[in-house]
């Protein structure tokens, strides 16, 4: 199962309510959705950035899970999703690539 980092931002071009009461209702709906995703384990971690305009979520699953999550809150929230390659896996891949490059250079001499 893949692990993902989602960086999200409020979409200021979205149709946010201007009435404070309605705005609070939308905010509570978003918080309830986030609570649900944390309670069900769909989000392993969730946080806000200190600028107040976005944050991050860490989750696991496959690409279709991530697409569903990203689109769930669109257009109010915009997500940038990155699959996380574990350090040990990335280290093995990088070493193999460097080794192949060195062998290629050595063979062309």
N, C-alpha and C positions, 0 to 999 in steps of 0.2 A: 504494500500500500504506500502510495506516494504521500509526501508531506508538503504543505504549501504555506507560503507567506503571502497574505493578501494585505496590500496597503490600500486603505480606502480614504476617500475625501468626500465631504459634502459637496453636492453639485449645486452651486449657487444659481445656476440657470434653470433649475427644476422648479416646478410650480409649488413652492413652499407657501403655506398660508401666512398672511401678514397679520391676522388677528392673533394676539397672544394666547387666547384660550384654544383656538384651533391648532396653533403651532405646538402647544404643550401636548395636545392629544396625539399629534403625529410623532412627537418625540417619545412619548410613552409607548406608542406602538412599536417604534424602532427598538427601544430598550427591552420591551417584552419579547420581541423576536430574537434579540441577542441573548437574553436570558435563556430562552428555549434552546437555542443552538449550543449554548454552554452546558445546559442541563442534559441534553441528549448526547453530548460528546462530539457533535459536529464541529464545534470550535473547541480546540484544546486550550487556547488562550486568546484573550481579547483585551485591547487597551486603547487608550486615547493618546494622541500627541498633545504636547503642552500648548500648541497654538490654538487648540480648540476647534480646528477645522477638519480633523481626520484622525486616523489611528491605524491599527493593524489587527489582524487575526491570524492565528496559526491553526491549521486544520489538517486532517488526513483524509485520503480518499482517492478517487480517480478523477480524470479530467471531466467526466460528465457531472460528478458531484460538485466540482468547482464551478463549472459553468452555471449550474442551477443556483448555487449560492450567490454567485456574482450578479445574476440577473434578478434574484429575488427582491432586492432593494432598489433596483434601477427604476426610475431615473433619479431618485433622491440621493442615492449614494453611488459614486463611481469607484470601481475597484481595479487595481492593478495586481494581477496574480502571478506569483513566481513559484515554480516547483523547486523545492529544496533538495539538493543532492547532498547526502550525508558526507561529512569530512573524509572518512576513510575511503568511501567509494570515489570521491573526487580526487583524492590523493593517488589512488591506484590508476585512475584514468589519466591524470596528468603525467605520472611517471611513465606510463606506457606510451603516451604520445611523444614525450621527450626522447625516450629510447628509440622509437621509430624514426624520429627526425635525425637523430645522431647516426643511426644505421644508414639512413638514406644519404646523408652527407658523406659518410665514410665510404660508401659503395661508389659514389660518383667521383672520388679522388683517384 
